Amino acid sequence: MLDYSNEPVNDYFLIDIKSFYASVECVERNLNPLTTPLVVMSRADNTGSGLTLAASPTAKSKYGITNVSRPRDLPYPLPKELHIVPPRMNLYIKKNMEVNSIFRQYVADEDLLIYSIDESILKVTKSLNLFTTPGTRSERRRQLARQIQLHVYRQTGLIATVGIGDNPVLAKLALDNEAKHNKGFVAEWTYKNVPEKIWTIKEMTDFWGIGSRMKKRLNHMG
């Protein structure tokens, strides 16, 4: 068993906007991002081909649509409730900037890393003393995570999913493997629960930075 007692403990949030493109399109239409089946699909002119860039949670669960589905993969005939919309990248960039402006109300610029158009990394160690009430470290982390979630939702209508960790890797793993799948969209992984959390992950591609090619290489290495 590895000893993590000497590892530096900080407080990191890795925040993802759930089904970002699809959620933005839902909000723009006054639709619920969690319950509306909506697909953002690019289409090549005059070819009839295209690619799904984003699908809402309901489009995924109800119709089996993924982020790599083609028009031929959509249910036929198309259900009336299923919205198929074109991408609007300028709008998504604008919303990304708005979301990160909210994050900047909780952390300094040096404690914010915009990881992608729908994910950001926040170091909130200093922020816990400013925005939370007394409690355990875990309680204060979750207080702040919930506060940011509510702020994002009230201002933008978007759903923020938060992975909490002692370092960015733990926060990312908590986000991808637990927070995205639970009811409150918040999960916390620490050095203390590495054995029960990380070592129980069965699929290597569920680890941050390991794709299908890296998985094959690691399998070949034994």
N, C-alpha and C positions, 0 to 999 in steps of 0.2 A: 504494500500500500504506500503510495506516495505521500510525503509530508508537505502540506501546503501552509503550515503555520508561519513560515517566514516569508510567504509571498505578500507583496503589497496589496492592501485591500482599498479599492476606491469604489466609487458609485457611478455606474454607467447605465444609461438607457439607450437601447437601440429601438428607435420608433419607426414603424412602418405604417403607411396609410393603406388600409385594407382595399385591395382591388382598385388601385388609385385611379387609373383612367376611367374604368367603368363607374366608379363611385362619383367622380366629378360629373360625368354625363348624367347620372341619375339625379344628383343634386340640382344640376342646371334645369332639369325637367320637373323639379318638385316631386321626385320619386324617392322611395326609401332604398338606399344602397344595399341593404341587407336582404330585402325581400323581393326586389324587382329583378326579373331575368333580363339582363342587358348585355350585349356583346359589342365591343368596339372592334370594328373590322376594316382593315385597309383593303381596297379593291384596285386591281390594275385595270386601267382603261381599256375597253374593247376586248378584253380577254375572258371576262367572267370569273377570273381567279382572284384570290385574296387570302389574307391571313388574319386570324384573330390576334389582336394585340392585348386584349384584356377581356375577361368575362367576370360578371358579378358573381358573388357566392351562390345565389340561387340558380343562375344560368349553369354553373358548374355542377351543383348537386342535383338539380332537377332534370337537366338535359345532357349532362355529361360533356359539356363543352369545355375545352381546355385552351390555354394560351397559344397553342400551335394548331388549333383546328382550322380546317379549310372550309369554304362554302359548302362543299360536298358532304362535310361531316355534320352539318346542321340538320336538325330534325325536319322531315318533310311529310306533309306540308308544314310550313312554318307556323308555329302557334301564334295566335293573335297577341298573346301577352308578351312574346319575346321581342325585345327591341334590338334592332341591328343598326348601329350608328357609325359614321365615319370618324376617324381620329381628328382631334384638334390640338395639335402639339403646343401651339402658342398659349392656349387656355391652360393646358396642364403645367406648362412652365410658370405661368402666372400664379396658379394655385400652389405650386411648390414653393414659390417665393413667399406667398402669404402664410403658408404653414410654418416655414422656417422663421418668418418674422415673429410668429407666436413663440417659437422655441427661444428666440433671442430675448424674450421677456423673462426667461427663467435662467439662462446661462449667458456668460460672456462669449464674445466671438471666438476666443481661443479655446473654449470648451464645447464648441459646436463643429462637427464635421459632417458636411452634406455628402453622404455616401453614394446616393443615386437620386433619381427624380422622385422616388417614393420612400426613401429610407434616410434617416439621419442618426448620427451618434452624438449623444449628449453626455458630458461628464458633469454630474450633478452634485458632487461632493460638497462644494461650497453652497450650493443652492438649498440643500436640506435644512441648513440653519436659518435660511431666510423665508422659506415658504411652507414649513411644516410645523406642527405642534409637537410637544414632547412625546416620546415613545421609543420603542426599540428601533434599531437601524432599519430593520425590515419594514416595520410599520411606517416609518417616515418615508422610506423609498416608495412604498405603495401609495401613501397619501399624495406624494408629488406626482406620481404617474397618473393617478386618477384625476388630479387637478388639471394636468396638461391635456389628458384625454377630453375632459369636459370643455376646456377652453377651445380646443380644436373643433369639437363638435358644434358648440354654440356659435362659433364665428364662421365656420365653413360648411357645416353639415357632414363632414367627413369623419370616418371612424379610425382612430389611431390605435394601433396595437403596440404594446410596450414589452420588450424584453429587458429585464433588470439583471445586472451582474456585477461581480467584483472587478471584472475587467471587460473590455469590449467583446472578447471571444465568448465568454460566458453569457453576456447579454444577447449576442447574436444567436447562440444556440438556444437560449430560453425563448427568444422570439420565434424562431423557425419551428422548433419542436414542441412547444407548449402553448405560448401565448396566442398564436394564430388559431389554435384549435379549442380554446376554452371559452367559457361564457363571458368572462369579464375582459378578455383580450389583454391580460397582464400575467406575466410569469417571472419568477425570480430564481436564478441559479447562482449558487455561491460555491466557494471552495469546499465548504463543509458537505455539500450534497453532490459533489462530483461523482462518487461511486454509484449513487442511486439514480443520477440523472444522465451523466455523459456515458458511463460504461454500459448503460443499458440500451443505448442507441444501436439498433441492429443494422441499419442501412448506412453505408459509408457516405453516400451522397447527401445524407442529412447533416453532415458536418460542413461548416462554413469553409469554402474554398476547395472542396472535393467534388469534382464533376465526374461524368461517366468515364472520361479518358483516364483521369487520375485514379479512379477506382480500379480500372483494368490494370494499370501499372502496379498499384499496391497489391492486387491479387496475385500478379505474376511474381512479386517479390516474396510472397508467402505471408 
